[in-house]
Amino acid sequence: MKETVSLLIMAGGASSRMKRSLKDSSITEELKKQAQAVHKSLIPLGVNQRPLLYYLINNAVAVGYTNIYLITSPENKAFHDQLAYWKQRQIFADVNIRFASQHVPSDREKPLGTADAVEQALEQYPELQKTQFTVCNGDNLYSSAVFQRLKEPRKAPHALISYARSGLNFPDERIAKFAVMDIDSEGFLKNIIEKPAASEVEQYKDTTGEIRVSMNIFSFDGALLYPYLKSCPIHPERNEKELPEALRLMNSADPQKTICIPVKEHLPDLTSAEDISKFEVE
């Protein structure tokens, strides 16, 4: 397997849930204004006031990713401004950072979802259809260790990180909304179950007794994935084409091609306004 050096970061959403939560949050008015003005991955965090996007790219670059593709909306001036700021200060000077624009269909007001985001990126950069790449959310701070695991040689063309539910330091009500993974005895993905009922969760424990959840960080073979991005149906409730559904379709048609890589660690994220003040970064 050729070494993975390309990372796609999905940052094209409208941050709607975050912005809805600002009104009732306890953060300062100045921080509310900043959060309202930009995508949540660009909100200044911590003592050094660097955005989550900085820390995310830094963790990936630390283990050898050299090509970063930011999937954003075409109206992404704030992202361009951020990259210009970094360039001026020689930050990520040795990294090739490109933009992929997720265009909204003429009959919609919002983007068509994560599968559509990756599909558009692969069409704008056809070289991704011929290689392995990692793809992740732009509002989660995945660790360098996790990025490294997805670069290591493996016995399958695709992989995803399976987080131990017991290692995630989130409130129970948030954890209950995470997708649970059904994994076979050899470590291959059988299925991803969205928001299973509490009475069903126990049946999906892996061989170590852990319940594993997907936090939307994957490694794919572009040539094998692309057709399933194209054919991915629109979810009847969320009205979007979702990357986990494209993976489910691919896995159903060609099983035991997606290996689950177990980790047990917390994953900092920015879901609500309260997460901003709680975010711990160096």
FENFENTA-V327031 format. One record per residue. N is the residue number from 1. SS is DSSP state (hx for helix, st for strand, lp for the rest). OMEGA is omega in degrees with one decimal (none if undefined). Layout:
BEGIN
n	ss	omega
N	SS	OMEGA
N	SS	OMEGA
END
This chain:
BEGIN
n	ss	omega
1	lp	178.0
2	lp	-177.1
3	lp	178.1
4	lp	178.3
5	lp	-177.3
6	st	179.3
7	st	174.2
8	st	179.7
9	st	-178.3
10	st	-178.8
11	lp	-175.3
12	lp	-179.0
13	lp	-177.1
14	lp	-177.7
15	lp	-173.2
16	hx	-177.7
17	hx	177.7
18	hx	-174.5
19	hx	175.3
20	hx	-176.2
21	hx	-175.1
22	lp	-173.9
23	lp	-174.7
24	lp	-177.3
25	lp	-178.0
26	lp	-179.3
27	lp	-175.7
28	lp	179.5
29	hx	178.9
30	hx	179.6
31	hx	176.0
32	hx	179.5
33	hx	178.7
34	hx	-178.2
35	hx	179.7
36	hx	-171.7
37	hx	-173.4
38	lp	172.5
39	lp	-173.6
40	hx	178.4
41	hx	-180.0
42	hx	179.3
43	lp	178.8
44	st	-176.2
45	st	171.1
46	lp	-177.7
47	lp	-176.7
48	lp	177.0
49	lp	174.0
50	st	-178.2
51	st	177.1
52	hx	-179.4
53	hx	178.0
54	hx	-177.1
55	hx	179.6
56	hx	178.5
57	hx	-179.5
58	hx	179.2
59	hx	179.7
60	hx	-179.4
61	hx	-177.8
62	lp	-178.9
63	lp	169.6
64	lp	173.3
65	lp	-176.9
66	lp	178.5
67	st	-179.7
68	st	177.5
69	st	177.7
70	st	179.2
71	st	-176.5
72	st	173.9
73	lp	177.7
74	lp	179.9
75	lp	-170.7
76	lp	-176.6
77	hx	-177.9
78	hx	177.2
79	hx	177.6
80	hx	178.3
81	hx	-179.9
82	hx	179.4
83	hx	177.1
84	hx	177.4
85	hx	178.7
86	hx	-178.8
87	hx	-179.9
88	hx	-177.2
89	lp	177.6
90	lp	175.3
91	lp	-174.5
92	lp	-176.3
93	lp	-177.6
94	lp	-177.5
95	lp	179.1
96	st	-178.6
97	st	-179.2
98	st	174.8
99	st	167.2
100	st	-176.2
101	st	174.2
102	lp	-179.2
103	lp	-179.6
104	lp	177.7
105	lp	-174.7
106	lp	-178.0
107	lp	-179.6
108	lp	175.9
109	lp	-176.8
110	lp	178.0
111	lp	-173.3
112	lp	174.0
113	lp	-172.4
114	hx	177.0
115	hx	177.1
116	hx	178.8
117	hx	-179.5
118	hx	177.4
119	hx	-179.9
120	hx	178.1
121	hx	-179.6
122	hx	177.3
123	hx	178.4
124	hx	178.5
125	lp	-174.4
126	hx	178.2
127	hx	178.6
128	hx	177.3
129	hx	-176.5
130	hx	-174.2
131	lp	172.0
132	st	174.8
133	st	173.8
134	st	176.7
135	st	-177.8
136	st	174.7
137	st	176.9
138	lp	-177.9
139	lp	173.4
140	st	178.9
141	lp	177.9
142	lp	-175.5
143	lp	174.1
144	hx	179.5
145	hx	178.7
146	hx	177.3
147	hx	179.1
148	hx	-179.5
149	hx	-179.0
150	hx	177.1
151	hx	-174.6
152	lp	176.4
153	lp	-178.7
154	lp	-174.5
155	lp	-177.6
156	lp	179.9
157	lp	-178.6
158	st	178.0
159	st	170.2
160	st	179.1
161	st	177.2
162	st	-177.4
163	st	173.3
164	st	-178.6
165	hx	-177.9
166	hx	-179.3
167	hx	-177.6
168	lp	-175.5
169	lp	178.7
170	lp	173.1
171	lp	-177.2
172	hx	-176.8
173	hx	176.5
174	hx	179.9
175	hx	-178.7
176	lp	-178.7
177	lp	-177.4
178	lp	177.2
179	st	-179.6
180	st	-177.3
181	st	173.1
182	st	-171.7
183	st	-179.5
184	lp	-173.7
185	lp	178.3
186	lp	178.2
187	lp	178.9
188	st	177.9
189	st	172.2
190	st	-178.5
191	st	170.9
192	st	-175.8
193	st	-179.1
194	lp	173.2
195	lp	179.2
196	lp	176.0
197	lp	-177.8
198	hx	-178.9
199	hx	-177.0
200	hx	-169.9
201	hx	-174.6
202	hx	-177.3
203	hx	-177.4
204	hx	175.8
205	st	179.4
206	lp	-175.2
207	lp	177.2
208	lp	-179.5
209	lp	179.9
210	lp	167.2
211	st	-174.8
212	st	179.8
213	st	177.1
214	st	177.6
215	st	171.4
216	st	168.4
217	st	-170.5
218	st	167.3
219	st	-174.7
220	st	163.4
221	st	-172.3
222	hx	-178.1
223	hx	-178.6
224	hx	-177.9
225	hx	-168.6
226	hx	-179.7
227	hx	-178.5
228	hx	170.1
229	hx	179.7
230	hx	-173.7
231	hx	-177.6
232	lp	-179.6
233	lp	175.6
234	lp	-179.4
235	lp	-174.2
236	lp	-179.0
237	lp	-176.2
238	lp	174.8
239	lp	179.3
240	lp	170.6
241	lp	-170.8
242	lp	-177.9
243	hx	176.6
244	hx	177.9
245	hx	175.0
246	hx	176.9
247	hx	178.8
248	hx	179.2
249	hx	179.5
250	hx	-178.3
251	hx	177.9
252	hx	-179.1
253	hx	-175.4
254	lp	-173.9
255	lp	-179.6
256	lp	173.3
257	lp	-179.3
258	st	-179.0
259	st	179.1
260	st	-177.4
261	st	-175.1
262	st	171.1
263	st	175.8
264	lp	178.1
265	lp	177.4
266	lp	178.7
267	lp	178.1
268	lp	178.5
269	st	177.0
270	lp	178.9
271	lp	-179.2
272	lp	-178.1
273	lp	-178.9
274	hx	179.4
275	hx	-176.7
276	hx	-177.3
277	hx	-178.1
278	hx	-173.4
279	lp	-178.8
280	lp	177.7
281	lp	-179.4
282	lp	none
END
